[in-house]
Amino acid sequence: MQCTELSRGLITASRNDVRFLGVQTHLRSNSFSLLKITGGKNVVGTVVHGETVSDWPSTGFTEYNGEVYLYGPYRPGITAIEAFEKDPREALRFLKRLVDGYRTLEKNARPICHVHLESIVFLEDGGILFLPCEMVDVIRGHQSLENQLKYTEPYNHPDRSGMENAVFAIGVIAYKIVTGELPYTGESEEEIHAKIHDHVLIEPHLKNFDVSDDVSRLLVEHLGSGNTIALDDWRSHLEDWAQHGFTQSRTESERAELEEKSRKTIESAMKSFKRRDYWRRNWVRVATITAVVALLLTIPGSIIHNRLQPRSTAGLEAHEVIEVFYTSMNELDHMRMEDAVIGDAGKEEVRMVMNLFVMTRMRMSVEMTTGFVDPQEWRDAGYPALPADQSVFGVAALEITREDALDEELVYSARYEKWMPNYDEELEIDEVQASPIVGYSRHDRLFMVQDKGDWVIHRIDRLVDDVIPRR
């Protein structure tokens, strides 16, 4: 088969005077792997032209200059990569064609793949060729990391698929056309996904000072707030930008102000993202290390504190001391919990709070937040899903009731929900999911005595400790 380069990522292949269009796949020239990928069958792409769709049945694979190409019926054109690197107004017209293409795919119940710019071909006759979704997924997995970070991951929302993802990609492409830069970049797929989740987005007019405030606001609303623009609305916006432009004139002083604001905004956004990303990746590791530090350093200090100072619970009634013991968990106040007990009572609970206290102080110094949500407020809100860098720790729905007295002891029951991060001990640290939450429905029996005139808990029997089904 004879091959010549047609345009970037595309070739013209000919055999027996029949021409074919070849699209680069980034696969290795290994016939077994290619056969495995396609299942021995020719995969079928889709050509959109106006309101109509037709099949593009691939014929096979061929190799050219060390690269493997999928080839089928000859339809000359350029890939979306090349189209969107043209002059902004021309690029916007190509983007409008893509919007129309997605509308036609949806109306004809054709699949809408993950976005990969090398797998979309704008044809010379005004149509668009979409490679088969199975090939798009294969190409995404075999391309170089550089291509993956430039032409694939920034255009695909990690939590969306089909048309929802395509609409997100339209916004990404529009942002790049008007600013010259991608809204979300990173050195890995994970970093890009994290920035998309965290809305680490710089306003377009702070990247290109000529971009109008209205256009900048619209793109931020679409990409950064989750309030996405409908496909039909995109069509009218793109028509307007292509015809009338997307810029506004600014004075030198306004440009100087924007330059300073841009510098500060980008610097602040990157610092904030790095803090969140650090804790997202190192939550369990830091907890493990600081637990050891807390155990070694904090316990002696608390013993001295308890010996030299009056209890913070002095003068409280027995049931009030119990309430202090449990509610202090929510505030990570291990010192007050220690004042409420004597001997080994509540030892494990106090130790856990002590460890988390040290860990959160480290986090507070970096991120100005503990990362924990109050469990009672979380419960009252209906147990909503939390961001990846937040979790819940403490007690909710606490009920304390008096039971019979035994000699010099008072006996109470405490029923409550205990919520905490759930780390699977069988997983490696790096495999633990970000702050999964586990809850327990507990019933404790507490035995109270007086020590130096103060009511204290000297024994806790756990009667019920049932896992609350995941919500």
PyMOL commands that set and color helices and strands:
alter all, ss='L'
color gray80, all
select helices_A, chain A and resi 31-38+80-83+88-107+117-119+133-142+145-151+153-155+162-179+189-198+204-207+213-224+231-244+252-308+318-330+334-339+347-367+375-380+429-431
alter helices_A, ss='H'
color red, helices_A
select strands_A, chain A and resi 2-7+10-15+18-24+44-49+52-57+60-64+67-73+77-79+120-123+128-130+372-373+391-392+394-402+410-421+437-451+454-468
alter strands_A, ss='S'
color yellow, strands_A
deselect
rebuild
show_as cartoon
